Amino acid sequence: MKTIRGCGDLVQYGIEPLTGEACGLMYRVLFDLTAQGQKIIEKCLGLRLVPSEAWNRGAPDDPHIGSVMLSPEMFVPVGIFALLESGCSQVLRHGDCLYGIEPDDSERQVEFLQSLGELRRYAYRGTAGDRNVHMMSGRVS
């Protein structure tokens, strides 16, 4: 089971929080992205990013390729996609805490999470993965 409880937990998915001082509104947080992080943000937003220049280099084997500013409200949706894109079969949300269920997690672990109270479940269950096929046109939305 993987857990995401805050922005710092996104680092392992290639989304590294840097500072809130970059935003002129003092609202958004500046994040550096690796290729994996950019893929997650693009999937979450449903678009192709043209990220700004990265602020830091990152690791030689996994360099930062750009940066993006995100509001605090984006933490949950980005975290959901980070867990799903990292191989979790589903994500359970309890408040702002995200639990990624991995294929080898036991039913007992899932039952324990369900005992915590009201949970929201997310999984790729669309007719085209994270999207659906439009029934009239056959296009993927």
ROBA-446296 format. One record per residue: residue number from 1; z, x, y of N, C-alpha, C, CB in turn; chain; residue in three letters. Coordinates in Angstrom, 1 decimal. Atoms other than C-alpha are relative to their C-alpha. Glycine has a CB too. Example, Ala and Ser with C-alpha at 12.3 -4.5 7.8 and 13.67 -1.06 7.14 Angstrom:
2
+-----+--------+--------+--------+--------+--------+--------+--------+--------+--------+--------+--------+--------+-----+------+
! seq !    n.z !    n.x !    n.y !   ca.z !   ca.x !   ca.y !    c.z !    c.x !    c.y !   cb.z !   cb.x !   cb.y ! mol ! type !
+-----+--------+--------+--------+--------+--------+--------+--------+--------+--------+--------+--------+--------+-----+------+
!   1 !    0.0 !    0.9 !   -1.2 !    7.8 !   12.3 !   -4.5 !    0.0 !    0.9 !    1.2 !    1.2 !   -1.0 !    0.0 !   A !  ALA !
!   2 !    0.0 !   -0.9 !   -1.1 !    7.1 !   13.7 !   -1.1 !    0.8 !   -0.8 !    1.1 !   -1.4 !    0.4 !    0.5 !   A !  SER !
+-----+--------+--------+--------+--------+--------+--------+--------+--------+--------+--------+--------+--------+-----+------+
***
This chain:
141
+-----+--------+--------+--------+--------+--------+--------+--------+--------+--------+--------+--------+--------+-----+------+
! seq !    n.z !    n.x !    n.y !   ca.z !   ca.x !   ca.y !    c.z !    c.x !    c.y !   cb.z !   cb.x !   cb.y ! mol ! type !
+-----+--------+--------+--------+--------+--------+--------+--------+--------+--------+--------+--------+--------+-----+------+
!   1 !    0.0 !    0.8 !   -1.2 !    0.0 !    0.0 !    0.0 !    0.0 !    0.9 !    1.2 !    1.2 !   -1.0 !    0.0 !   A !  MET !
!   2 !    0.1 !   -0.7 !   -1.3 !   -0.9 !    1.2 !    3.5 !    0.6 !   -0.9 !    1.0 !   -1.4 !    0.4 !    0.3 !   A !  LYS !
!   3 !   -0.7 !    0.7 !   -1.1 !    1.1 !    0.2 !    6.6 !   -0.4 !    0.5 !    1.3 !    1.5 !    0.0 !   -0.2 !   A !  THR !
!   4 !    0.3 !   -0.4 !   -1.4 !    0.1 !    0.2 !   10.2 !    1.0 !   -0.8 !    0.9 !   -1.5 !   -0.3 !    0.5 !   A !  ILE !
!   5 !   -1.0 !    0.7 !   -0.9 !    2.9 !   -0.6 !   12.7 !   -0.1 !    0.3 !    1.5 !    1.4 !    0.5 !   -0.4 !   A !  ARG !
!   6 !    0.2 !   -0.3 !   -1.4 !    1.7 !    1.0 !   15.9 !   -1.2 !    0.9 !    0.2 !    1.2 !    0.8 !    0.5 !   A !  GLY !
!   7 !    1.2 !   -0.8 !   -0.3 !   -1.1 !    2.9 !   17.6 !    0.0 !    1.4 !   -0.6 !   -0.1 !    0.2 !    1.5 !   A !  CYS !
!   8 !   -0.1 !   -1.3 !    0.6 !    0.1 !    6.2 !   16.2 !   -0.4 !    0.0 !   -1.4 !    1.4 !    0.5 !    0.1 !   A !  GLY !
!   9 !    0.5 !    0.1 !    1.4 !   -0.7 !    5.0 !   12.7 !   -1.5 !   -0.1 !   -0.1 !    0.6 !   -1.3 !   -0.6 !   A !  ASP !
!  10 !    1.5 !    0.1 !    0.1 !   -4.4 !    4.7 !   13.6 !   -0.6 !    1.4 !   -0.1 !   -0.5 !   -0.7 !    1.2 !   A !  LEU !
!  11 !    0.5 !   -1.3 !    0.0 !   -4.7 !    8.5 !   13.8 !   -0.7 !    0.4 !   -1.3 !    1.1 !    1.1 !    0.3 !   A !  VAL !
!  12 !    0.6 !   -0.3 !    1.4 !   -5.3 !    8.8 !   10.0 !   -1.3 !   -0.7 !   -0.2 !    1.0 !   -0.4 !   -1.0 !   A !  GLN !
!  13 !    1.3 !    0.7 !    0.1 !   -8.3 !    6.5 !   10.5 !   -1.0 !    0.5 !    1.1 !    0.2 !   -1.5 !    0.1 !   A !  TYR !
!  14 !    0.9 !   -0.5 !   -1.0 !   -9.9 !    8.6 !   13.2 !    0.1 !   -0.6 !    1.4 !   -1.4 !   -0.1 !   -0.5 !   A !  GLY !
!  15 !   -0.1 !    0.6 !   -1.3 !   -8.6 !    6.7 !   16.2 !    1.3 !    0.5 !    0.6 !    0.1 !   -1.6 !   -0.1 !   A !  ILE !
!  16 !   -1.2 !   -0.7 !   -0.4 !   -6.2 !    8.9 !   18.1 !    0.4 !   -0.4 !    1.5 !   -0.2 !    1.5 !    0.0 !   A !  GLU !
!  17 !   -0.4 !    0.4 !   -1.4 !   -4.2 !    7.5 !   21.1 !    0.3 !    1.2 !    0.8 !    1.2 !   -1.0 !   -0.1 !   A !  PRO !
!  18 !   -0.2 !   -1.2 !   -0.8 !   -4.1 !    9.9 !   24.0 !    0.9 !   -0.4 !    1.2 !   -1.3 !    0.5 !    0.6 !   A !  LEU !
!  19 !   -0.8 !    0.3 !   -1.2 !   -2.8 !    8.3 !   27.2 !   -0.3 !   -1.4 !    0.6 !   -0.2 !    1.1 !    1.1 !   A !  THR !
!  20 !    0.2 !    1.2 !   -0.7 !   -2.4 !    5.1 !   29.2 !   -0.4 !    0.3 !    1.5 !    1.2 !   -0.9 !    0.0 !   A !  GLY !
!  21 !    0.3 !   -0.4 !   -1.4 !   -2.9 !    7.1 !   32.5 !   -1.4 !    0.0 !    0.4 !    0.7 !    1.3 !    0.3 !   A !  GLU !
!  22 !    1.5 !   -0.1 !   -0.2 !   -6.7 !    7.2 !   32.1 !   -0.5 !   -1.4 !    0.6 !   -0.7 !    0.3 !   -1.2 !   A !  ALA !
!  23 !    0.4 !    1.4 !   -0.4 !   -6.9 !    3.4 !   32.9 !    0.5 !   -0.2 !    1.5 !    0.5 !   -1.1 !   -0.9 !   A !  CYS !
!  24 !   -0.4 !    0.3 !   -1.4 !   -7.0 !    2.6 !   36.6 !    0.8 !   -1.3 !    0.2 !   -1.3 !   -0.2 !    0.8 !   A !  GLY !
!  25 !   -0.8 !    1.2 !    0.0 !   -5.3 !   -0.7 !   35.8 !    1.4 !    0.3 !   -0.6 !   -0.7 !   -1.2 !   -0.8 !   A !  LEU !
!  26 !   -1.2 !   -0.4 !    0.8 !   -2.6 !    1.1 !   33.8 !    0.3 !   -1.1 !   -1.1 !    1.3 !    0.0 !    0.9 !   A !  MET !
!  27 !    0.0 !    1.0 !    1.0 !   -3.4 !   -1.4 !   31.0 !   -0.5 !    0.5 !   -1.3 !   -0.8 !   -1.2 !    0.5 !   A !  TYR !
!  28 !    0.6 !   -0.4 !    1.2 !   -5.7 !    0.2 !   28.5 !    0.5 !    1.4 !   -0.4 !   -1.6 !    0.1 !    0.1 !   A !  ARG !
!  29 !   -0.4 !   -1.4 !    0.5 !   -5.0 !    3.3 !   26.3 !   -1.3 !    0.7 !   -0.3 !    0.9 !   -0.2 !   -1.3 !   A !  VAL !
!  30 !    1.1 !   -0.8 !    0.3 !   -7.5 !    6.1 !   26.0 !    0.2 !    0.5 !   -1.4 !   -0.2 !    1.1 !    1.0 !   A !  LEU !
!  31 !    0.0 !   -0.4 !    1.4 !   -8.4 !    6.9 !   22.3 !   -1.1 !    1.0 !   -0.1 !   -0.1 !   -1.1 !   -1.0 !   A !  PHE !
!  32 !    1.1 !   -0.8 !    0.5 !  -10.4 !    9.8 !   21.0 !   -0.4 !   -0.5 !   -1.4 !    0.4 !    1.5 !   -0.1 !   A !  ASP !
!  33 !    0.5 !    0.5 !    1.3 !  -12.6 !    8.9 !   18.0 !   -0.7 !    1.1 !   -0.8 !   -1.0 !   -1.2 !    0.2 !   A !  LEU !
!  34 !    0.8 !   -0.8 !    0.9 !  -13.9 !   10.7 !   15.0 !   -1.1 !   -0.9 !   -0.5 !    0.9 !    0.5 !   -1.3 !   A !  THR !
!  35 !    1.1 !    0.9 !    0.5 !  -17.0 !    9.4 !   13.2 !    0.5 !   -1.2 !   -0.7 !   -1.0 !    0.8 !   -0.9 !   A !  ALA !
!  36 !   -0.6 !    1.1 !    0.7 !  -14.8 !    7.3 !   11.0 !    0.6 !   -1.0 !    0.9 !    1.1 !    0.5 !   -1.0 !   A !  GLN !
!  37 !   -0.6 !    0.9 !   -1.0 !  -12.9 !    5.9 !   14.0 !   -1.1 !   -0.8 !    0.7 !    0.8 !    0.8 !    1.0 !   A !  GLY !
!  38 !    1.0 !    0.8 !   -0.6 !  -16.1 !    5.0 !   15.7 !   -0.6 !   -1.1 !   -0.8 !   -1.2 !    1.0 !    0.5 !   A !  GLN !
!  39 !    0.5 !    1.0 !    1.0 !  -17.4 !    3.2 !   12.6 !    1.0 !   -1.2 !    0.0 !   -0.1 !    0.6 !   -1.4 !   A !  LYS !
!  40 !   -1.0 !    1.1 !    0.1 !  -14.1 !    1.1 !   12.5 !   -0.1 !   -0.8 !    1.3 !    1.4 !    0.6 !   -0.2 !   A !  ILE !
!  41 !    0.1 !    0.8 !   -1.2 !  -14.3 !    0.2 !   16.2 !   -1.3 !   -0.8 !    0.1 !    0.1 !    1.0 !    1.2 !   A !  ILE !
!  42 !    1.3 !    0.7 !    0.0 !  -18.0 !   -0.7 !   15.9 !    0.1 !   -1.3 !   -0.9 !   -1.1 !    0.9 !   -0.4 !   A !  GLU !
!  43 !   -0.1 !    1.1 !    0.9 !  -17.3 !   -2.9 !   12.9 !    0.9 !   -1.1 !    0.6 !    0.6 !    0.4 !   -1.4 !   A !  LYS !
!  44 !   -1.0 !    1.0 !   -0.6 !  -14.3 !   -4.6 !   14.7 !   -0.7 !   -0.8 !    1.1 !    1.2 !    0.8 !    0.5 !   A !  CYS !
!  45 !    0.6 !    0.6 !   -1.2 !  -16.3 !   -5.3 !   17.8 !   -1.4 !   -0.6 !   -0.3 !   -0.1 !    1.0 !    1.1 !   A !  LEU !
!  46 !    1.3 !    0.5 !    0.4 !  -19.6 !   -6.1 !   16.0 !   -1.1 !    0.5 !    0.9 !    0.0 !   -1.5 !    0.1 !   A !  GLY !
!  47 !    1.0 !   -0.6 !   -0.8 !  -21.6 !   -3.7 !   18.1 !    0.0 !    1.5 !   -0.2 !    0.3 !   -0.3 !    1.5 !   A !  LEU !
!  48 !    0.1 !   -1.5 !    0.0 !  -22.8 !   -0.1 !   18.4 !    0.5 !    0.6 !    1.2 !   -1.5 !    0.4 !   -0.3 !   A !  ARG !
!  49 !   -0.6 !   -0.7 !   -1.2 !  -20.8 !    2.1 !   20.7 !   -0.8 !    1.1 !    0.5 !    1.4 !    0.5 !   -0.4 !   A !  LEU !
!  50 !    0.4 !   -1.2 !   -0.6 !  -22.0 !    4.6 !   23.1 !    1.2 !    0.6 !    0.6 !   -1.2 !   -0.3 !    1.0 !   A !  VAL !
!  51 !   -1.3 !   -0.4 !   -0.5 !  -18.7 !    6.3 !   23.4 !   -0.1 !    1.1 !    1.1 !    0.9 !    0.6 !   -1.1 !   A !  PRO !
!  52 !   -0.1 !   -1.1 !   -1.0 !  -17.7 !    8.5 !   26.4 !    0.3 !    1.3 !   -0.7 !    1.1 !   -0.4 !    1.0 !   A !  SER !
!  53 !   -0.3 !   -1.4 !    0.5 !  -17.2 !   12.2 !   25.9 !    1.4 !    0.0 !   -0.5 !   -0.2 !    1.0 !    1.1 !   A !  GLU !
!  54 !   -1.3 !   -0.2 !    0.5 !  -14.3 !   13.1 !   23.7 !    0.9 !    0.9 !    0.9 !   -0.1 !    0.6 !   -1.5 !   A !  ALA !
!  55 !   -0.9 !   -0.8 !   -0.8 !  -11.2 !   14.5 !   25.5 !    0.5 !    1.2 !   -0.7 !    1.2 !   -0.9 !    0.4 !   A !  TRP !
!  56 !   -0.5 !   -1.1 !    0.8 !  -10.1 !   16.7 !   22.7 !   -1.0 !    0.3 !   -1.1 !    1.4 !   -0.2 !   -0.6 !   A !  ASN !
!  57 !    0.9 !   -0.4 !    1.0 !  -12.0 !   18.6 !   20.0 !    0.2 !   -0.6 !   -1.3 !    0.0 !    1.5 !   -0.1 !   A !  ARG !
!  58 !   -0.3 !    0.4 !    1.3 !  -10.2 !   17.4 !   17.0 !    0.0 !    1.1 !   -1.0 !   -1.0 !   -1.1 !   -0.5 !   A !  GLY !
!  59 !    0.0 !   -1.1 !    1.0 !  -10.2 !   19.3 !   13.7 !   -1.5 !    0.5 !   -0.3 !    0.6 !   -0.6 !   -1.4 !   A !  ALA !
!  60 !    1.4 !   -0.5 !    0.2 !  -13.2 !   21.5 !   12.9 !   -0.8 !   -0.8 !   -1.1 !    0.1 !    1.5 !   -0.4 !   A !  PRO !
!  61 !    0.6 !    0.8 !    1.1 !  -13.9 !   19.5 !    9.7 !   -0.2 !   -1.5 !    0.3 !    0.7 !    0.2 !   -1.3 !   A !  ASP !
!  62 !    0.1 !    1.4 !   -0.4 !  -13.5 !   16.1 !   11.5 !    0.1 !   -0.1 !    1.5 !    1.1 !   -0.8 !   -0.7 !   A !  ASP !
!  63 !   -0.1 !   -0.1 !   -1.5 !  -14.3 !   16.6 !   15.2 !    0.0 !   -1.4 !    0.6 !   -1.2 !    0.8 !    0.5 !   A !  PRO !
!  64 !    0.1 !    1.2 !   -0.9 !  -13.8 !   14.0 !   17.9 !   -1.4 !   -0.1 !    0.5 !    1.1 !    0.0 !    1.1 !   A !  HIS !
!  65 !    1.4 !    0.1 !   -0.5 !  -17.1 !   12.6 !   18.9 !   -0.1 !   -0.9 !    1.2 !   -0.9 !   -0.6 !   -1.1 !   A !  ILE !
!  66 !    0.1 !    0.8 !   -1.2 !  -16.2 !   10.3 !   21.7 !    1.4 !   -0.6 !    0.3 !   -1.0 !   -1.1 !   -0.1 !   A !  GLY !
!  67 !   -1.2 !    0.6 !   -0.3 !  -13.5 !    8.3 !   23.4 !   -0.3 !   -1.5 !    0.5 !    0.7 !    0.8 !    1.2 !   A !  SER !
!  68 !    0.1 !    1.4 !   -0.4 !  -12.9 !    4.6 !   24.2 !    1.4 !   -0.4 !    0.6 !   -0.4 !   -0.9 !   -1.2 !   A !  VAL !
!  69 !   -1.2 !    0.6 !   -0.5 !  -10.3 !    2.7 !   26.2 !    0.2 !   -1.4 !   -0.6 !    0.1 !    0.0 !    1.6 !   A !  MET !
!  70 !   -0.2 !    1.3 !    0.6 !   -8.7 !   -0.3 !   24.4 !    1.3 !   -0.6 !    0.6 !    0.1 !    0.1 !   -1.5 !   A !  LEU !
!  71 !   -1.2 !    0.6 !   -0.5 !   -6.1 !   -2.8 !   25.6 !    1.0 !   -0.1 !   -1.2 !   -0.3 !   -1.4 !    0.5 !   A !  SER !
!  72 !   -1.0 !    0.1 !    1.1 !   -2.8 !   -3.1 !   23.6 !   -0.3 !   -1.2 !   -0.9 !    1.3 !   -0.2 !    0.6 !   A !  PRO !
!  73 !    0.3 !    1.1 !    0.8 !   -4.0 !   -6.5 !   22.3 !   -1.1 !    0.3 !   -1.1 !   -0.5 !   -1.1 !    0.8 !   A !  GLU !
!  74 !    1.0 !   -0.5 !    1.0 !   -6.8 !   -4.6 !   20.3 !    0.7 !    0.7 !   -1.2 !   -1.0 !    0.9 !    0.7 !   A !  MET !
!  75 !   -0.7 !   -0.7 !    1.1 !   -4.2 !   -2.9 !   18.1 !   -0.1 !   -0.7 !   -1.3 !    1.4 !    0.2 !    0.4 !   A !  PHE !
!  76 !    0.1 !    0.8 !    1.3 !   -4.1 !   -5.7 !   15.5 !   -1.4 !   -0.1 !   -0.5 !    0.6 !   -1.4 !    0.3 !   A !  VAL !
!  77 !    1.3 !    0.1 !    0.6 !   -7.8 !   -6.3 !   15.1 !   -0.5 !    1.4 !   -0.5 !   -1.0 !   -0.6 !    0.9 !   A !  PRO !
!  78 !    0.5 !   -1.4 !    0.4 !   -8.6 !   -2.5 !   15.0 !    0.8 !    0.4 !   -1.2 !    0.2 !    1.0 !    1.2 !   A !  VAL !
!  79 !   -0.7 !   -0.3 !    1.2 !   -5.8 !   -2.0 !   12.5 !   -0.4 !   -0.7 !   -1.2 !    1.5 !   -0.3 !    0.2 !   A !  GLY !
!  80 !    0.5 !    0.8 !    1.1 !   -7.1 !   -4.8 !   10.3 !   -1.3 !    0.7 !   -0.6 !   -0.3 !   -1.4 !    0.4 !   A !  ILE !
!  81 !    1.2 !   -0.6 !    0.4 !  -10.5 !   -3.2 !   10.2 !    0.2 !    1.4 !   -0.6 !   -1.1 !    0.0 !    1.1 !   A !  PHE !
!  82 !   -0.3 !   -1.3 !    0.5 !   -9.1 !    0.3 !    9.7 !    0.5 !   -0.1 !   -1.5 !    1.1 !    0.7 !    0.9 !   A !  ALA !
!  83 !   -0.5 !    0.2 !    1.3 !   -7.3 !   -0.9 !    6.6 !   -1.1 !   -0.4 !   -1.0 !    1.2 !   -0.9 !   -0.1 !   A !  LEU !
!  84 !    1.1 !    0.5 !    0.8 !  -10.2 !   -2.8 !    5.2 !   -1.1 !    1.1 !   -0.3 !   -0.7 !   -1.3 !    0.6 !   A !  LEU !
!  85 !    1.0 !   -1.1 !    0.2 !  -12.6 !    0.1 !    5.8 !    0.5 !    1.2 !   -0.8 !   -0.5 !    0.4 !    1.4 !   A !  GLU !
!  86 !   -0.5 !   -1.1 !    0.8 !  -10.3 !    2.5 !    4.1 !    0.2 !   -0.4 !   -1.5 !    1.4 !    0.5 !    0.6 !   A !  SER !
!  87 !   -0.1 !    0.4 !    1.4 !  -10.5 !    0.6 !    0.8 !    1.0 !   -1.0 !   -0.4 !    0.2 !    1.2 !   -0.8 !   A !  GLY !
!  88 !   -1.0 !    1.0 !    0.4 !   -7.8 !   -2.0 !    1.0 !   -0.8 !   -1.3 !   -0.3 !    1.0 !   -0.3 !    1.2 !   A !  CYS !
!  89 !    0.7 !    1.3 !    0.4 !   -8.9 !   -5.3 !   -0.7 !    0.4 !   -1.1 !    0.9 !    0.4 !   -0.3 !   -1.4 !   A !  SER !
!  90 !   -0.5 !    1.1 !   -0.9 !   -6.9 !   -7.4 !    1.8 !    1.0 !    0.6 !    0.9 !    0.5 !   -1.2 !   -0.7 !   A !  GLN !
!  91 !   -1.0 !   -0.4 !   -1.0 !   -4.6 !   -7.0 !    4.8 !    0.9 !   -1.3 !    0.2 !   -0.6 !    0.5 !    1.3 !   A !  VAL !
!  92 !   -1.0 !    1.1 !   -0.3 !   -1.4 !   -9.1 !    5.2 !    0.6 !    0.4 !    1.3 !    1.0 !   -0.1 !   -1.1 !   A !  LEU !
!  93 !   -0.6 !   -0.2 !   -1.4 !   -0.1 !   -9.5 !    8.8 !    1.3 !   -0.7 !    0.1 !   -1.0 !   -0.4 !    1.1 !   A !  ARG !
!  94 !   -1.3 !    0.7 !   -0.3 !    3.5 !  -10.2 !    9.5 !    0.4 !    0.5 !    1.4 !    1.2 !    0.5 !   -1.0 !   A !  HIS !
!  95 !   -0.2 !   -0.4 !   -1.4 !    3.9 !  -10.2 !   13.3 !   -1.1 !    0.9 !    0.4 !    1.4 !    0.6 !    0.3 !   A !  GLY !
!  96 !    1.0 !   -1.0 !   -0.3 !    2.2 !   -7.1 !   14.5 !    0.0 !    1.1 !   -1.0 !    0.3 !    0.6 !    1.4 !   A !  ASP !
!  97 !    0.0 !   -1.0 !    1.1 !    2.8 !   -5.2 !   11.3 !   -1.0 !   -0.3 !   -1.0 !    1.5 !    0.1 !   -0.7 !   A !  CYS !
!  98 !    1.2 !    0.2 !    0.9 !   -0.2 !   -4.8 !    9.0 !    0.3 !    0.7 !   -1.3 !   -1.3 !    0.5 !    0.6 !   A !  LEU !
!  99 !   -0.1 !   -0.6 !    1.4 !    0.0 !   -4.2 !    5.2 !   -1.3 !    0.0 !   -0.7 !    1.1 !   -0.8 !   -0.8 !   A !  TYR !
! 100 !    1.2 !   -0.1 !    0.7 !   -3.1 !   -3.0 !    3.5 !    0.2 !    0.0 !   -1.5 !   -0.8 !    1.2 !    0.4 !   A !  GLY !
! 101 !   -0.2 !    0.0 !    1.5 !   -3.2 !   -4.0 !   -0.2 !   -1.1 !    0.8 !   -0.6 !    0.0 !   -1.5 !   -0.5 !   A !  ILE !
! 102 !    1.0 !   -0.8 !    0.7 !   -4.9 !   -1.4 !   -2.3 !   -0.2 !   -0.5 !   -1.4 !    0.5 !    1.5 !    0.0 !   A !  GLU !
! 103 !    0.3 !    0.6 !    1.3 !   -6.6 !   -2.2 !   -5.6 !    1.1 !    0.3 !   -1.1 !   -1.3 !    0.5 !   -0.4 !   A !  PRO !
! 104 !   -1.0 !   -0.3 !    1.0 !   -3.8 !   -0.5 !   -7.6 !    1.4 !   -0.5 !    0.3 !    0.0 !    1.5 !   -0.2 !   A !  ASP !
! 105 !   -1.3 !    0.5 !   -0.4 !   -0.9 !   -2.2 !   -5.8 !    0.4 !   -1.1 !   -1.0 !    0.0 !   -0.6 !    1.4 !   A !  ASP !
! 106 !   -0.5 !    1.0 !    1.0 !    1.2 !   -4.4 !   -8.1 !    0.1 !   -1.4 !    0.6 !    1.3 !    0.4 !   -0.6 !   A !  SER !
! 107 !   -0.2 !    1.4 !   -0.5 !    1.4 !   -8.2 !   -7.8 !    1.5 !   -0.1 !    0.5 !   -0.2 !   -1.0 !   -1.2 !   A !  GLU !
! 108 !   -1.4 !    0.0 !   -0.4 !    5.2 !   -7.6 !   -7.4 !    0.1 !    0.4 !    1.5 !    0.9 !    0.9 !   -0.9 !   A !  ARG !
! 109 !   -0.1 !   -0.5 !   -1.4 !    4.6 !   -5.7 !   -4.1 !   -0.6 !   -1.1 !    0.9 !   -0.9 !    1.3 !    0.1 !   A !  GLN !
! 110 !    0.6 !    1.0 !   -0.8 !    2.4 !   -8.5 !   -2.8 !    0.9 !   -1.2 !    0.1 !   -1.4 !   -0.5 !   -0.6 !   A !  VAL !
! 111 !   -1.0 !    1.1 !    0.0 !    5.0 !  -11.1 !   -3.8 !    1.1 !    0.3 !    0.9 !    0.5 !   -0.3 !   -1.4 !   A !  GLU !
! 112 !   -1.0 !   -0.3 !   -0.9 !    7.6 !   -9.2 !   -2.0 !   -0.4 !   -0.2 !    1.5 !    0.4 !    1.5 !   -0.2 !   A !  PHE !
! 113 !    0.5 !    0.2 !   -1.4 !    5.5 !   -9.2 !    1.2 !    0.0 !   -1.5 !    0.3 !   -1.4 !    0.6 !    0.2 !   A !  LEU !
! 114 !    0.1 !    1.4 !   -0.2 !    4.9 !  -12.9 !    0.8 !    1.4 !   -0.6 !    0.2 !   -0.7 !   -0.7 !   -1.2 !   A !  GLN !
! 115 !   -1.3 !    0.5 !   -0.2 !    8.7 !  -13.4 !    0.7 !    0.6 !    0.3 !    1.4 !    1.0 !    0.6 !   -1.1 !   A !  SER !
! 116 !   -0.4 !   -0.3 !   -1.4 !    9.0 !  -12.0 !    4.2 !   -0.1 !   -1.2 !    1.0 !   -0.8 !    1.2 !    0.6 !   A !  LEU !
! 117 !    0.3 !    1.2 !   -0.8 !    7.8 !  -15.3 !    5.6 !   -1.4 !   -0.2 !    0.3 !    0.8 !    0.2 !    1.3 !   A !  GLY !
! 118 !    1.4 !    0.3 !   -0.3 !    4.7 !  -16.4 !    7.3 !   -0.9 !    1.2 !    0.2 !    0.0 !   -0.8 !    1.3 !   A !  GLU !
! 119 !    1.0 !   -1.1 !    0.0 !    1.8 !  -14.0 !    6.7 !   -1.4 !   -0.6 !    0.3 !    0.0 !    0.7 !   -1.3 !   A !  LEU !
! 120 !    1.4 !    0.3 !   -0.2 !   -1.8 !  -14.1 !    7.8 !   -0.8 !    1.0 !   -0.9 !   -0.5 !    0.1 !    1.5 !   A !  ARG !
! 121 !    0.7 !   -0.8 !    0.9 !   -4.3 !  -12.8 !    5.3 !   -1.4 !    0.2 !    0.5 !   -0.1 !   -0.6 !   -1.4 !   A !  ARG !
! 122 !    1.4 !   -0.3 !   -0.4 !   -7.6 !  -11.0 !    6.1 !   -0.6 !    0.8 !   -1.2 !    0.0 !    0.9 !    1.3 !   A !  TYR !
! 123 !    0.7 !   -0.7 !    1.0 !  -10.2 !   -9.8 !    3.6 !   -1.5 !   -0.3 !    0.3 !    0.4 !   -0.5 !   -1.5 !   A !  ALA !
! 124 !    1.4 !    0.2 !   -0.1 !  -14.0 !   -9.3 !    3.5 !   -0.4 !   -1.1 !   -1.0 !   -0.8 !    1.3 !   -0.2 !   A !  TYR !
! 125 !    0.3 !    1.1 !    0.9 !  -14.9 !  -12.7 !    2.1 !   -1.2 !   -0.8 !    0.5 !    1.2 !   -1.0 !   -0.2 !   A !  ARG !
! 126 !    1.1 !    0.6 !   -0.5 !  -17.9 !  -13.6 !    4.2 !   -1.2 !    0.0 !   -1.0 !   -0.5 !    0.6 !    1.3 !   A !  GLY !
! 127 !    1.2 !    0.0 !    0.9 !  -21.3 !  -14.3 !    2.6 !   -0.8 !    1.3 !    0.1 !   -0.9 !   -1.2 !    0.3 !   A !  THR !
! 128 !    0.6 !   -1.3 !   -0.2 !  -22.4 !  -10.9 !    3.9 !    1.1 !    1.0 !    0.4 !   -1.1 !   -0.1 !    1.1 !   A !  ALA !
! 129 !   -1.0 !   -1.0 !   -0.3 !  -19.2 !   -8.9 !    3.8 !    0.9 !   -0.5 !    1.1 !   -0.5 !    1.4 !    0.3 !   A !  GLY !
! 130 !   -0.8 !    0.4 !   -1.2 !  -17.6 !   -9.1 !    7.2 !   -0.7 !   -1.0 !    0.9 !    0.4 !    1.3 !    0.8 !   A !  ASP !
! 131 !    0.7 !    1.0 !   -0.7 !  -20.2 !  -11.5 !    8.4 !   -0.5 !   -1.1 !   -0.9 !   -1.3 !    0.7 !    0.7 !   A !  ARG !
! 132 !    0.5 !    1.1 !    0.8 !  -21.8 !  -14.7 !    7.2 !   -1.5 !   -0.1 !    0.2 !    0.7 !   -1.3 !    0.3 !   A !  ASN !
! 133 !    1.4 !    0.3 !   -0.1 !  -25.4 !  -15.6 !    6.5 !   -0.2 !   -1.4 !    0.6 !   -0.7 !    0.1 !   -1.4 !   A !  VAL !
! 134 !    0.3 !    1.2 !   -0.7 !  -26.7 !  -18.3 !    8.8 !   -0.9 !   -0.9 !   -1.0 !   -0.8 !    0.2 !    1.4 !   A !  HIS !
! 135 !    0.6 !    0.8 !    1.1 !  -27.7 !  -21.2 !    6.4 !   -1.4 !   -0.4 !    0.4 !    0.9 !   -1.2 !   -0.3 !   A !  MET !
! 136 !    1.3 !    0.5 !   -0.4 !  -30.7 !  -22.4 !    8.4 !   -1.1 !    1.1 !    0.1 !    0.0 !   -0.7 !    1.4 !   A !  MET !
! 137 !    1.0 !   -1.1 !   -0.2 !  -32.4 !  -19.1 !    9.3 !    0.1 !    1.1 !   -1.1 !    0.3 !    0.6 !    1.3 !   A !  SER !
! 138 !   -0.2 !   -1.1 !    1.0 !  -31.0 !  -16.8 !    6.5 !    0.4 !    1.3 !    0.7 !   -1.3 !    0.2 !   -0.7 !   A !  GLY !
! 139 !   -0.4 !   -1.3 !   -0.7 !  -30.1 !  -14.2 !    9.2 !    1.5 !    0.2 !   -0.2 !   -0.3 !   -0.1 !    1.5 !   A !  ARG !
! 140 !   -1.4 !   -0.4 !    0.0 !  -26.8 !  -12.3 !    9.0 !    0.5 !   -0.1 !    1.4 !    0.2 !    1.4 !   -0.6 !   A !  VAL !
! 141 !   -0.5 !    0.2 !   -1.4 !  -24.8 !  -13.3 !   12.1 !    0.8 !    1.2 !    0.4 !    0.9 !   -1.2 !    0.0 !   A !  SER !
+-----+--------+--------+--------+--------+--------+--------+--------+--------+--------+--------+--------+--------+-----+------+
***
